[in-house]
Amino acid sequence: MESKPQDAIALLKDDHRKVEELFAEFERASGDGRKRKIAEQICLELSVHASIEEEIFYPACEGKVEEDLLKEAYVEHDGAKVLIAEIEAGGPSDEFYDAKVTVLQEQIEHHVEEEEKRMEGLFAQARKAGIDMEALGEQLRRRKEMLTTEYKATGTPTPELTTMTETRV
């Protein structure tokens, strides 16, 4: 049975809820193996989500939503990608592992709030702009399936930063 197509914003919000649940699971988890497994799932979900937003959703919004909101979204993604790479390179026995997952959670919560804010959030602006959310949702769904399969097979790729340049401190 073919399921009803999901519009782009519903799909992205479902991703947000899934990651929120995973962060809550991580907070409750004990044992390094369990924590690592949940953290890896969080990193996979966020990597796929960031990719589909940056490849499909954000470009569809360009010129139709506040430019500053889009720029912030890209920068927030880059900040998350840096932490994701750190989390994936480390492990629960690392001194700052839990702290990195916590900070990632805080960044994602802020990012979700910016996107989902009623009336003036990115999603609200995109919907008001008359973007075809059904067609966009289908594109997002197909790309998400492809990336999820790819990342599960090969691991999450080294993040490509959109807004940051590598700096040496």
PyMOL commands that set and color helices and strands:
alter all, ss='L'
color gray80, all
select helices_A, chain A and resi 8-28+32-61+67-89+97-116+122-128+133-154
alter helices_A, ss='H'
color red, helices_A
deselect
rebuild
show_as cartoon
